[in-house]
Amino acid sequence: MEKYFAILKKCPLFFGIDETHLAKMLPCLGAQIMPFDKKYTILKEGNPARYIGIILSGSAQVIRLDYYGNRSILSEVGPSELFSEAFACAEIDAVPISVIANEPGEAMLIDCGHILHTCANNCGFHQQLIFNLMKDLAAKTLAFHQKMEILSCRTTRDKLLTYLDLQAKQAGSPRFTIPFDRQELADYLEVDRSGLSTEIGKLRKEGILKSRKDQFELLQ
């Protein structure tokens, strides 16, 4: 497990926990390593929520499919980032999302029950883990509200500009890179791809933004 420590120390779940304690806690938590290939379904919609996942290498998308098979991208997760923690904590019988790998990599799976319930060894790190988990869930709640702010916009143009404005603020610069290609961005914004491309073209002509693939610059 030691080869993953550099990534795990960046994970919000293990904030404030040094490598010595990390080495002791991972066996106690029953941590498992899952290798995956591109397009592999790391977590499938409808399965029971039991594990908290951490991407160790590679990346994945958290997606939702509607009744007709239309895809909506909820978020992108990369190395050191968590997924499925809210569902695991809620212990729901069937998760409403899937997690699909963008590229080959590895994930760590931790049984949420081992975090929320202290073990027979009475390990001292549980309190810190629970505190960290609460902070992560609060941050994810804020991110969810940002997504709702975007989707509440009536037009493709407004959704796009709201999203790009949030990305610029997070980057602290009018120049930034987004984690999506055009189809993925359309799926994230829940709009038609051709309509999205049309709006990007209009905004370029109006001098509001510059863009090239996944790179954007807001000019106004």
KOLKEDREN-65631 format. One record per atom (N, C-alpha, C): residue number from 1; residue in three letters; x, y, z; atom name. Coordinates in steps of 0.001 Angstrom, whole numbers. Layout:
BEGIN
 resi resn       x       y       z name
  NUM  ALA       X       Y       Z   CA
...
***
This chain:
BEGIN
 resi resn       x       y       z name
    1  MET     815   -1208       0    N
    1  MET       0       0       0   CA
    1  MET     861    1277       0    C
    2  GLU    2121    1158     412    N
    2  GLU    2956    2338     559   CA
    2  GLU    3078    3148    -723    C
    3  LYS    3007    2495   -1882    N
    3  LYS    3180    3217   -3146   CA
    3  LYS    2025    4186   -3419    C
    4  TYR     919    4031   -2695    N
    4  TYR    -227    4913   -2884   CA
    4  TYR    -264    6067   -1885    C
    5  PHE     677    6095    -940    N
    5  PHE     607    7082     136   CA
    5  PHE     641    8519    -382    C
    6  ALA    1453    8783   -1406    N
    6  ALA    1576   10157   -1915   CA
    6  ALA     222   10656   -2429    C
    7  ILE    -535    9776   -3090    N
    7  ILE   -1870   10149   -3577   CA
    7  ILE   -2860   10235   -2429    C
    8  LEU   -2832    9263   -1518    N
    8  LEU   -3802    9225    -423   CA
    8  LEU   -3659   10423     511    C
    9  LYS   -2425   10937     676    N
    9  LYS   -2233   12095    1545   CA
    9  LYS   -2905   13339     973    C
   10  LYS   -3172   13342    -347    N
   10  LYS   -3870   14462    -978   CA
   10  LYS   -5386   14287    -944    C
   11  CYS   -5826   13090    -560    N
   11  CYS   -7255   12792    -524   CA
   11  CYS   -7900   13489     682    C
   12  PRO   -9030   14167     491    N
   12  PRO   -9671   14869    1616   CA
   12  PRO  -10054   13950    2770    C
   13  LEU  -10261   12672    2506    N
   13  LEU  -10620   11745    3576   CA
   13  LEU   -9490   11565    4575    C
   14  PHE   -8247   11704    4121    N
   14  PHE   -7096   11443    4990   CA
   14  PHE   -6348   12718    5380    C
   15  PHE   -7013   13861    5285    N
   15  PHE   -6382   15122    5663   CA
   15  PHE   -5959   15090    7142    C
   16  GLY   -4719   15507    7407    N
   16  GLY   -4227   15565    8781   CA
   16  GLY   -3766   14235    9339    C
   17  ILE   -3681   13205    8509    N
   17  ILE   -3246   11874    8956   CA
   17  ILE   -1898   11565    8321    C
   18  ASP    -874   11292    9141    N
   18  ASP     459   11068    8599   CA
   18  ASP     610    9628    8091    C
   19  GLU    1740    9375    7421    N
   19  GLU    1941    8074    6781   CA
   19  GLU    1983    6925    7787    C
   20  THR    2510    7178    8981    N
   20  THR    2581    6122    9997   CA
   20  THR    1188    5624   10357    C
   21  HIS     287    6572   10603    N
   21  HIS   -1083    6191   10934   CA
   21  HIS   -1819    5644    9712    C
   22  LEU   -1487    6180    8536    N
   22  LEU   -2116    5704    7306   CA
   22  LEU   -1813    4231    7073    C
   23  ALA    -572    3841    7329    N
   23  ALA    -163    2445    7143   CA
   23  ALA    -929    1510    8083    C
   24  LYS   -1266    2005    9270    N
   24  LYS   -1993    1185   10234   CA
   24  LYS   -3492    1126    9936    C
   25  MET   -4030    2244    9435    N
   25  MET   -5481    2310    9291   CA
   25  MET   -6012    1591    8054    C
   26  LEU   -5232    1540    6970    N
   26  LEU   -5753     948    5739   CA
   26  LEU   -6160    -519    5921    C
   27  PRO   -5343   -1361    6591    N
   27  PRO   -5799   -2739    6846   CA
   27  PRO   -7040   -2769    7736    C
   28  CYS   -7096   -1845    8713    N
   28  CYS   -8249   -1795    9616   CA
   28  CYS   -9522   -1430    8856    C
   29  LEU   -9380    -581    7828    N
   29  LEU  -10524    -159    7031   CA
   29  LEU  -10892   -1180    5964    C
   30  GLY  -10065   -2221    5817    N
   30  GLY  -10330   -3236    4798   CA
   30  GLY  -10210   -2690    3389    C
   31  ALA   -9266   -1760    3176    N
   31  ALA   -9106   -1123    1868   CA
   31  ALA   -8756   -2148     792    C
   32  GLN   -9414   -2030    -363    N
   32  GLN   -9174   -2915   -1498   CA
   32  GLN   -8758   -2086   -2709    C
   33  ILE   -7862   -2631   -3520    N
   33  ILE   -7422   -1964   -4744   CA
   33  ILE   -8153   -2582   -5932    C
   34  MET   -8743   -1726   -6763    N
   34  MET   -9444   -2182   -7966   CA
   34  MET   -8780   -1580   -9209    C
   35  PRO   -8099   -2393  -10020    N
   35  PRO   -7602   -1887  -11307   CA
   35  PRO   -8756   -1809  -12304    C
   36  PHE   -8704    -856  -13211    N
   36  PHE   -9769    -754  -14215   CA
   36  PHE   -9209    -304  -15560    C
   37  ASP   -9906    -704  -16611    N
   37  ASP   -9575    -301  -17974   CA
   37  ASP  -10472     849  -18405    C
   38  LYS  -10158    1448  -19549    N
   38  LYS  -10981    2517  -20102   CA
   38  LYS  -12394    1996  -20358    C
   39  LYS  -13376    2792  -19990    N
   39  LYS  -14809    2501  -20145   CA
   39  LYS  -15327    1469  -19146    C
   40  TYR  -14465    1031  -18217    N
   40  TYR  -14907      56  -17214   CA
   40  TYR  -15893     728  -16252    C
   41  THR  -16930      -2  -15882    N
   41  THR  -17912     511  -14925   CA
   41  THR  -17427     208  -13506    C
   42  ILE  -16879    1216  -12865    N
   42  ILE  -16348    1060  -11514   CA
   42  ILE  -17486     882  -10511    C
   43  LEU  -18546    1627  -10709    N
   43  LEU  -19748    1511   -9871   CA
   43  LEU  -20954    1547  -10798    C
   44  LYS  -21825     564  -10680    N
   44  LYS  -22966     442  -11589   CA
   44  LYS  -24256     893  -10926    C
   45  GLU  -25027    1675  -11669    N
   45  GLU  -26334    2109  -11189   CA
   45  GLU  -27180     902  -10792    C
   46  GLY  -27833    1013   -9650    N
   46  GLY  -28695     -65   -9178   CA
   46  GLY  -28045    -959   -8146    C
   47  ASN  -26700    -906   -8057    N
   47  ASN  -26014   -1707   -7046   CA
   47  ASN  -26183   -1070   -5663    C
   48  PRO  -26100   -1865   -4607    N
   48  PRO  -26193   -1277   -3263   CA
   48  PRO  -24999    -386   -2957    C
   49  ALA  -25227     652   -2181    N
   49  ALA  -24162    1586   -1811   CA
   49  ALA  -23481    1085    -544    C
   50  ARG  -22245     684    -679    N
   50  ARG  -21488     170     457   CA
   50  ARG  -20101     803     567    C
   51  TYR  -19454    1013    -595    N
   51  TYR  -18057    1447    -587   CA
   51  TYR  -17888    2921    -930    C
   52  ILE  -16932    3533    -250    N
   52  ILE  -16411    4837    -641   CA
   52  ILE  -15230    4584   -1562    C
   53  GLY  -15212    5249   -2714    N
   53  GLY  -14140    5046   -3674   CA
   53  GLY  -13172    6211   -3715    C
   54  ILE  -11907    5906   -3981    N
   54  ILE  -10868    6916   -4162   CA
   54  ILE  -10130    6585   -5455    C
   55  ILE  -10058    7515   -6377    N
   55  ILE   -9284    7297   -7597   CA
   55  ILE   -7793    7443   -7255    C
   56  LEU   -7026    6408   -7545    N
   56  LEU   -5586    6425   -7285   CA
   56  LEU   -4808    6841   -8526    C
   57  SER   -5263    6425   -9685    N
   57  SER   -4656    6823  -10955   CA
   57  SER   -5728    6763  -12032    C
   58  GLY   -5506    7491  -13121    N
   58  GLY   -6523    7572  -14144   CA
   58  GLY   -7610    8557  -13748    C
   59  SER   -8767    8451  -14367    N
   59  SER   -9891    9329  -14058   CA
   59  SER  -11190    8643  -14444    C
   60  ALA  -12284    9190  -13964    N
   60  ALA  -13596    8603  -14228   CA
   60  ALA  -14647    9695  -14206    C
   61  GLN  -15813    9374  -14734    N
   61  GLN  -16941   10294  -14724   CA
   61  GLN  -18097    9688  -13948    C
   62  VAL  -18741   10526  -13161    N
   62  VAL  -19959   10134  -12466   CA
   62  VAL  -21119   10536  -13367    C
   63  ILE  -21895    9564  -13830    N
   63  ILE  -22944    9842  -14805   CA
   63  ILE  -24300    9323  -14337    C
   64  ARG  -25320    9885  -14956    N
   64  ARG  -26685    9414  -14720   CA
   64  ARG  -27347    9227  -16072    C
   65  LEU  -28041    8119  -16249    N
   65  LEU  -28788    7849  -17478   CA
   65  LEU  -30281    7945  -17186    C
   66  ASP  -31014    8665  -18059    N
   66  ASP  -32459    8724  -17854   CA
   66  ASP  -33137    7506  -18479    C
   67  TYR  -34444    7474  -18438    N
   67  TYR  -35216    6322  -18907   CA
   67  TYR  -34934    6007  -20379    C
   68  TYR  -34620    7051  -21155    N
   68  TYR  -34404    6894  -22594   CA
   68  TYR  -32931    6702  -22961    C
   69  GLY  -32072    6609  -21957    N
   69  GLY  -30656    6380  -22210   CA
   69  GLY  -29839    7626  -22434    C
   70  ASN  -30425    8807  -22221    N
   70  ASN  -29673   10050  -22359   CA
   70  ASN  -28729   10219  -21179    C
   71  ARG  -27487   10594  -21477    N
   71  ARG  -26455   10679  -20447   CA
   71  ARG  -26303   12094  -19904    C
   72  SER  -26189   12200  -18590    N
   72  SER  -25860   13461  -17942   CA
   72  SER  -24614   13235  -17094    C
   73  ILE  -23577   14042  -17326    N
   73  ILE  -22352   13933  -16539   CA
   73  ILE  -22504   14800  -15290    C
   74  LEU  -22414   14179  -14139    N
   74  LEU  -22562   14899  -12876   CA
   74  LEU  -21237   15492  -12415    C
   75  SER  -20146   14749  -12604    N
   75  SER  -18835   15249  -12188   CA
   75  SER  -17732   14389  -12790    C
   76  GLU  -16519   14901  -12712    N
   76  GLU  -15317   14192  -13137   CA
   76  GLU  -14475   13963  -11891    C
   77  VAL  -13924   12761  -11722    N
   77  VAL  -13071   12475  -10560   CA
   77  VAL  -11705   11992  -11036    C
   78  GLY  -10661   12537  -10425    N
   78  GLY   -9295   12174  -10777   CA
   78  GLY   -8535   11702   -9554    C
   79  PRO   -7224   11523   -9678    N
   79  PRO   -6413   11005   -8575   CA
   79  PRO   -6603   11772   -7275    C
   80  SER   -6802   11038   -6200    N
   80  SER   -6997   11500   -4813   CA
   80  SER   -8436   11939   -4537    C
   81  GLU   -9314   11916   -5545    N
   81  GLU  -10688   12372   -5329   CA
   81  GLU  -11618   11211   -4994    C
   82  LEU  -12650   11534   -4224    N
   82  LEU  -13608   10541   -3727   CA
   82  LEU  -14829   10434   -4633    C
   83  PHE  -15471    9272   -4610    N
   83  PHE  -16764    9121   -5266   CA
   83  PHE  -17644    8184   -4451    C
   84  SER  -18938    8368   -4571    N
   84  SER  -19969    7520   -3960   CA
   84  SER  -20041    7629   -2439    C
   85  GLU  -19361    8621   -1856    N
   85  GLU  -19342    8692    -388   CA
   85  GLU  -20715    9021     203    C
   86  ALA  -21490    9912    -449    N
   86  ALA  -22799   10274      90   CA
   86  ALA  -23745    9076      78    C
   87  PHE  -23730    8302   -1012    N
   87  PHE  -24601    7143   -1117   CA
   87  PHE  -24208    6056    -118    C
   88  ALA  -22886    5878      69    N
   88  ALA  -22418    4868    1019   CA
   88  ALA  -22807    5234    2441    C
   89  CYS  -22677    6527    2783    N
   89  CYS  -23059    6962    4129   CA
   89  CYS  -24559    6789    4367    C
   90  ALA  -25343    7013    3317    N
   90  ALA  -26794    6874    3434   CA
   90  ALA  -27238    5415    3423    C
   91  GLU  -26327    4511    3005    N
   91  GLU  -26600    3080    2945   CA
   91  GLU  -27834    2779    2104    C
   92  ILE  -27949    3453     956    N
   92  ILE  -29115    3224     104   CA
   92  ILE  -28982    1879    -620    C
   93  ASP  -30114    1311    -962    N
   93  ASP  -30135     -26   -1554   CA
   93  ASP  -29676     -47   -3004    C
   94  ALA  -29873    1065   -3725    N
   94  ALA  -29508    1107   -5141   CA
   94  ALA  -29009    2502   -5500    C
   95  VAL  -27748    2619   -5902    N
   95  VAL  -27210    3937   -6252   CA
   95  VAL  -27842    4421   -7558    C
   96  PRO  -28156    5718   -7666    N
   96  PRO  -28820    6236   -8871   CA
   96  PRO  -27843    6703   -9941    C
   97  ILE  -26557    6420   -9764    N
   97  ILE  -25536    6882  -10712   CA
   97  ILE  -24602    5730  -11073    C
   98  SER  -23790    5948  -12098    N
   98  SER  -22710    5024  -12431   CA
   98  SER  -21408    5801  -12463    C
   99  VAL  -20302    5108  -12224    N
   99  VAL  -18972    5713  -12317   CA
   99  VAL  -18222    4947  -13403    C
  100  ILE  -17879    5648  -14497    N
  100  ILE  -17272    5027  -15671   CA
  100  ILE  -15860    5567  -15880    C
  101  ALA  -14907    4670  -16085    N
  101  ALA  -13508    5069  -16252   CA
  101  ALA  -13283    5764  -17593    C
  102  ASN  -12554    6876  -17563    N
  102  ASN  -12148    7571  -18787   CA
  102  ASN  -10924    6926  -19422    C
  103  GLU  -10114    6286  -18588    N
  103  GLU   -8823    5749  -18991   CA
  103  GLU   -8420    4667  -17990    C
  104  PRO   -7429    3846  -18334    N
  104  PRO   -6990    2821  -17374   CA
  104  PRO   -6456    3453  -16088    C
  105  GLY   -6655    2763  -14983    N
  105  GLY   -6165    3276  -13710   CA
  105  GLY   -6486    2338  -12563    C
  106  GLU   -6474    2885  -11369    N
  106  GLU   -6763    2106  -10165   CA
  106  GLU   -7614    2932   -9211    C
  107  ALA   -8446    2247   -8461    N
  107  ALA   -9252    2885   -7426   CA
  107  ALA   -9111    2099   -6131    C
  108  MET   -9264    2790   -5022    N
  108  MET   -9303    2138   -3712   CA
  108  MET  -10743    2163   -3220    C
  109  LEU  -11218    1035   -2737    N
  109  LEU  -12560     924   -2188   CA
  109  LEU  -12480     671    -691    C
  110  ILE  -13230    1446      67    N
  110  ILE  -13246    1331    1524   CA
  110  ILE  -14689    1137    1982    C
  111  ASP  -14932     109    2743    N
  111  ASP  -16260    -134    3289   CA
  111  ASP  -16615    1008    4233    C
  112  CYS  -17673    1747    3906    N
  112  CYS  -18042    2923    4694   CA
  112  CYS  -18345    2565    6148    C
  113  GLY  -18866    1377    6349    N
  113  GLY  -19169     949    7720   CA
  113  GLY  -17950     897    8608    C
  114  HIS  -16769     656    8019    N
  114  HIS  -15543     614    8801   CA
  114  HIS  -15103    2005    9245    C
  115  ILE  -15633    3035    8593    N
  115  ILE  -15331    4406    8990   CA
  115  ILE  -16343    4892   10027    C
  116  LEU  -17614    4637    9751    N
  116  LEU  -18675    5174   10604   CA
  116  LEU  -18814    4443   11929    C
  117  HIS  -18328    3198   11991    N
  117  HIS  -18442    2422   13231   CA
  117  HIS  -17042    2038   13707    C
  118  THR  -16724    2369   14938    N
  118  THR  -15398    2066   15469   CA
  118  THR  -15192     563   15568    C
  119  CYS  -13941     149   15366    N
  119  CYS  -13621   -1276   15386   CA
  119  CYS  -13237   -1734   16789    C
  120  ALA  -13013   -3027   16936    N
  120  ALA  -12663   -3600   18243   CA
  120  ALA  -11328   -3081   18744    C
  121  ASN  -10458   -2635   17821    N
  121  ASN   -9149   -2113   18223   CA
  121  ASN   -9221    -701   18778    C
  122  ASN  -10430     -69   18664    N
  122  ASN  -10630    1289   19159   CA
  122  ASN   -9579    2248   18596    C
  123  CYS   -9383    2192   17293    N
  123  CYS   -8369    3024   16636   CA
  123  CYS   -8693    4507   16799    C
  124  GLY   -7675    5285   17106    N
  124  GLY   -7876    6699   17385   CA
  124  GLY   -8143    7554   16170    C
  125  PHE   -7964    7005   14966    N
  125  PHE   -8105    7838   13770   CA
  125  PHE   -9547    7982   13302    C
  126  HIS  -10477    7223   13875    N
  126  HIS  -11851    7256   13382   CA
  126  HIS  -12478    8647   13486    C
  127  GLN  -12220    9336   14573    N
  127  GLN  -12800   10668   14746   CA
  127  GLN  -12332   11613   13653    C
  128  GLN  -11034   11554   13326    N
  128  GLN  -10505   12403   12265   CA
  128  GLN  -11117   12031   10919    C
  129  LEU  -11266   10733   10644    N
  129  LEU  -11858   10301    9392   CA
  129  LEU  -13299   10785    9252    C
  130  ILE  -14068   10670   10309    N
  130  ILE  -15462   11107   10264   CA
  130  ILE  -15540   12610   10046    C
  131  PHE  -14668   13362   10721    N
  131  PHE  -14619   14815   10533   CA
  131  PHE  -14284   15153    9080    C
  132  ASN  -13275   14461    8533    N
  132  ASN  -12884   14705    7145   CA
  132  ASN  -14008   14352    6170    C
  133  LEU  -14700   13263    6465    N
  133  LEU  -15793   12833    5602   CA
  133  LEU  -16924   13865    5609    C
  134  MET  -17218   14422    6770    N
  134  MET  -18253   15453    6861   CA
  134  MET  -17871   16688    6052    C
  135  LYS  -16599   17096    6105    N
  135  LYS  -16143   18248    5335   CA
  135  LYS  -16266   17981    3836    C
  136  ASP  -15911   16772    3422    N
  136  ASP  -16014   16419    2007   CA
  136  ASP  -17464   16443    1548    C
  137  LEU  -18367   15900    2353    N
  137  LEU  -19777   15887    1979   CA
  137  LEU  -20331   17305    1893    C
  138  ALA  -19865   18191    2774    N
  138  ALA  -20302   19590    2718   CA
  138  ALA  -19822   20244    1426    C
  139  ALA  -18569   19967    1046    N
  139  ALA  -18024   20528    -192   CA
  139  ALA  -18788   20001   -1408    C
  140  LYS  -19136   18706   -1396    N
  140  LYS  -19883   18127   -2505   CA
  140  LYS  -21294   18734   -2582    C
  141  THR  -21866   19073   -1428    N
  141  THR  -23177   19714   -1418   CA
  141  THR  -23115   21083   -2085    C
  142  LEU  -22050   21832   -1807    N
  142  LEU  -21870   23135   -2450   CA
  142  LEU  -21705   22969   -3958    C
  143  ALA  -20936   21956   -4372    N
  143  ALA  -20739   21704   -5799   CA
  143  ALA  -22069   21330   -6462    C
  144  PHE  -22900   20575   -5744    N
  144  PHE  -24217   20200   -6272   CA
  144  PHE  -25076   21436   -6493    C
  145  HIS  -25029   22381   -5547    N
  145  HIS  -25813   23601   -5699   CA
  145  HIS  -25311   24441   -6871    C
  146  GLN  -24002   24412   -7115    N
  146  GLN  -23469   25099   -8290   CA
  146  GLN  -24011   24477   -9571    C
  147  LYS  -24067   23141   -9599    N
  147  LYS  -24612   22461  -10777   CA
  147  LYS  -26084   22829  -10964    C
  148  MET  -26835   22912   -9877    N
  148  MET  -28238   23298   -9976   CA
  148  MET  -28387   24735  -10475    C
  149  GLU  -27446   25603  -10070    N
  149  GLU  -27459   26987  -10558   CA
  149  GLU  -27300   27020  -12076    C
  150  ILE  -26406   26165  -12586    N
  150  ILE  -26188   26096  -14034   CA
  150  ILE  -27423   25562  -14740    C
  151  LEU  -27967   24455  -14254    N
  151  LEU  -29092   23803  -14928   CA
  151  LEU  -30375   24611  -14822    C
  152  SER  -30444   25518  -13853    N
  152  SER  -31648   26337  -13716   CA
  152  SER  -31723   27427  -14785    C
  153  CYS  -30615   27684  -15490    N
  153  CYS  -30625   28666  -16574   CA
  153  CYS  -31505   28144  -17713    C
  154  ARG  -32199   29045  -18368    N
  154  ARG  -33193   28631  -19357   CA
  154  ARG  -32590   28273  -20708    C
  155  THR  -31509   28932  -21098    N
  155  THR  -30985   28729  -22449   CA
  155  THR  -29607   28081  -22409    C
  156  THR  -29228   27487  -23542    N
  156  THR  -27895   26894  -23670   CA
  156  THR  -26816   27942  -23442    C
  157  ARG  -27012   29125  -23984    N
  157  ARG  -26058   30226  -23833   CA
  157  ARG  -25849   30568  -22354    C
  158  ASP  -26946   30709  -21621    N
  158  ASP  -26845   31078  -20207   CA
  158  ASP  -26201   29961  -19386    C
  159  LYS  -26541   28705  -19705    N
  159  LYS  -25925   27589  -19000   CA
  159  LYS  -24415   27575  -19231    C
  160  LEU  -24018   27771  -20487    N
  160  LEU  -22597   27760  -20832   CA
  160  LEU  -21849   28886  -20141    C
  161  LEU  -22386   30108  -20204    N
  161  LEU  -21698   31249  -19604   CA
  161  LEU  -21628   31130  -18081    C
  162  THR  -22673   30594  -17470    N
  162  THR  -22648   30394  -16012   CA
  162  THR  -21580   29380  -15630    C
  163  TYR  -21512   28291  -16402    N
  163  TYR  -20484   27266  -16146   CA
  163  TYR  -19083   27833  -16323    C
  164  LEU  -18860   28549  -17420    N
  164  LEU  -17525   29102  -17687   CA
  164  LEU  -17138   30148  -16648    C
  165  ASP  -18104   30917  -16195    N
  165  ASP  -17831   31912  -15147   CA
  165  ASP  -17381   31227  -13861    C
  166  LEU  -18046   30130  -13490    N
  166  LEU  -17657   29383  -12290   CA
  166  LEU  -16263   28774  -12444    C
  167  GLN  -15960   28279  -13642    N
  167  GLN  -14641   27698  -13892   CA
  167  GLN  -13547   28757  -13796    C
  168  ALA  -13817   29938  -14330    N
  168  ALA  -12838   31037  -14257   CA
  168  ALA  -12584   31447  -12809    C
  169  LYS  -13643   31504  -12013    N
  169  LYS  -13492   31865  -10601   CA
  169  LYS  -12683   30811   -9856    C
  170  GLN  -12928   29540  -10148    N
  170  GLN  -12181   28472   -9488   CA
  170  GLN  -10708   28496   -9898    C
  171  ALA  -10459   28830  -11175    N
  171  ALA   -9072   28890  -11663   CA
  171  ALA   -8376   30169  -11223    C
  172  GLY   -9153   31185  -10836    N
  172  GLY   -8575   32463  -10471   CA
  172  GLY   -7988   33200  -11653    C
  173  SER   -8518   32892  -12851    N
  173  SER   -7989   33478  -14082   CA
  173  SER   -9051   33390  -15167    C
  174  PRO   -9079   34372  -16099    N
  174  PRO  -10016   34264  -17216   CA
  174  PRO   -9627   33176  -18216    C
  175  ARG   -8391   32669  -18092    N
  175  ARG   -7930   31562  -18932   CA
  175  ARG   -7927   30286  -18104    C
  176  PHE   -8529   29233  -18624    N
  176  PHE   -8651   27996  -17858   CA
  176  PHE   -8907   26831  -18793    C
  177  THR   -8737   25638  -18277    N
  177  THR   -8991   24398  -19011   CA
  177  THR  -10114   23642  -18313    C
  178  ILE  -11070   23151  -19078    N
  178  ILE  -12170   22383  -18494   CA
  178  ILE  -11892   20889  -18667    C
  179  PRO  -12505   20028  -17854    N
  179  PRO  -12214   18588  -17920   CA
  179  PRO  -13052   17823  -18936    C
  180  PHE  -13715   18539  -19871    N
  180  PHE  -14626   17884  -20792   CA
  180  PHE  -14290   18197  -22246    C
  181  ASP  -14571   17231  -23148    N
  181  ASP  -14603   17547  -24574   CA
  181  ASP  -16003   18094  -24881    C
  182  ARG  -16285   18385  -26160    N
  182  ARG  -17559   19042  -26502   CA
  182  ARG  -18780   18194  -26146    C
  183  GLN  -18720   16896  -26468    N
  183  GLN  -19871   16048  -26153   CA
  183  GLN  -20054   15932  -24649    C
  184  GLU  -18964   15781  -23934    N
  184  GLU  -19042   15671  -22470   CA
  184  GLU  -19565   16962  -21850    C
  185  LEU  -19133   18110  -22398    N
  185  LEU  -19632   19393  -21885   CA
  185  LEU  -21129   19506  -22130    C
  186  ALA  -21578   19074  -23305    N
  186  ALA  -23015   19083  -23598   CA
  186  ALA  -23769   18182  -22623    C
  187  ASP  -23204   17019  -22325    N
  187  ASP  -23841   16098  -21378   CA
  187  ASP  -23871   16693  -19975    C
  188  TYR  -22804   17410  -19608    N
  188  TYR  -22757   18025  -18279   CA
  188  TYR  -23805   19134  -18158    C
  189  LEU  -23922   19943  -19217    N
  189  LEU  -24879   21050  -19209   CA
  189  LEU  -26296   20591  -19534    C
  190  GLU  -26414   19316  -19980    N
  190  GLU  -27698   18734  -20368   CA
  190  GLU  -28333   19528  -21510    C
  191  VAL  -27522   19737  -22561    N
  191  VAL  -27978   20437  -23758   CA
  191  VAL  -27564   19645  -24991    C
  192  ASP  -28104   20035  -26143    N
  192  ASP  -27747   19400  -27404   CA
  192  ASP  -26352   19841  -27838    C
  193  ARG  -25536   18892  -28321    N
  193  ARG  -24155   19215  -28690   CA
  193  ARG  -24089   20237  -29815    C
  194  SER  -24911   20057  -30856    N
  194  SER  -24852   20990  -31980   CA
  194  SER  -25260   22395  -31546    C
  195  GLY  -26260   22481  -30662    N
  195  GLY  -26673   23776  -30143   CA
  195  GLY  -25579   24428  -29319    C
  196  LEU  -24859   23596  -28557    N
  196  LEU  -23745   24110  -27754   CA
  196  LEU  -22647   24664  -28658    C
  197  SER  -22296   23906  -29698    N
  197  SER  -21254   24355  -30623   CA
  197  SER  -21655   25664  -31303    C
  198  THR  -22939   25786  -31648    N
  198  THR  -23436   27023  -32261   CA
  198  THR  -23262   28207  -31320    C
  199  GLU  -23599   28017  -30042    N
  199  GLU  -23483   29106  -29073   CA
  199  GLU  -22023   29502  -28836    C
  200  ILE  -21132   28509  -28794    N
  200  ILE  -19708   28822  -28630   CA
  200  ILE  -19224   29653  -29817    C
  201  GLY  -19658   29278  -31022    N
  201  GLY  -19289   30040  -32211   CA
  201  GLY  -19800   31474  -32152    C
  202  LYS  -21026   31666  -31695    N
  202  LYS  -21598   33010  -31576   CA
  202  LYS  -20826   33850  -30553    C
  203  LEU  -20493   33236  -29428    N
  203  LEU  -19781   33962  -28377   CA
  203  LEU  -18374   34362  -28833    C
  204  ARG  -17761   33527  -29664    N
  204  ARG  -16473   33887  -30248   CA
  204  ARG  -16620   35128  -31131    C
  205  LYS  -17622   35100  -32030    N
  205  LYS  -17829   36206  -32960   CA
  205  LYS  -18164   37500  -32229    C
  206  GLU  -18845   37384  -31102    N
  206  GLU  -19226   38560  -30333   CA
  206  GLU  -18080   39076  -29461    C
  207  GLY  -16950   38368  -29468    N
  207  GLY  -15801   38797  -28683   CA
  207  GLY  -15941   38570  -27195    C
  208  ILE  -16797   37621  -26822    N
  208  ILE  -17023   37339  -25399   CA
  208  ILE  -16048   36289  -24885    C
  209  LEU  -15631   35376  -25748    N
  209  LEU  -14681   34349  -25321   CA
  209  LEU  -13815   33876  -26480    C
  210  LYS  -12710   33252  -26127    N
  210  LYS  -11872   32508  -27051   CA
  210  LYS  -11883   31060  -26585    C
  211  SER  -11792   30126  -27521    N
  211  SER  -11764   28725  -27123   CA
  211  SER  -11023   27899  -28154    C
  212  ARG  -10386   26853  -27648    N
  212  ARG   -9744   25855  -28495   CA
  212  ARG   -9786   24526  -27759    C
  213  LYS  -10610   23619  -28266    N
  213  LYS  -10826   22325  -27611   CA
  213  LYS  -11288   22541  -26175    C
  214  ASP  -10485   22136  -25185    N
  214  ASP  -10908   22245  -23786   CA
  214  ASP  -10359   23489  -23108    C
  215  GLN   -9773   24405  -23887    N
  215  GLN   -9197   25634  -23329   CA
  215  GLN  -10086   26822  -23653    C
  216  PHE  -10367   27628  -22634    N
  216  PHE  -11251   28778  -22786   CA
  216  PHE  -10605   30023  -22191    C
  217  GLU  -11015   31172  -22723    N
  217  GLU  -10631   32461  -22147   CA
  217  GLU  -11836   33397  -22239    C
  218  LEU  -12274   33923  -21109    N
  218  LEU  -13362   34881  -21074   CA
  218  LEU  -12796   36267  -21318    C
  219  LEU  -13332   36969  -22298    N
  219  LEU  -12825   38282  -22664   CA
  219  LEU  -13655   39409  -22063    C
  220  GLN  -14881   39110  -21653    N
  220  GLN  -15740   40124  -21037   CA
  220  GLN  -16331   39578  -19753    C
***
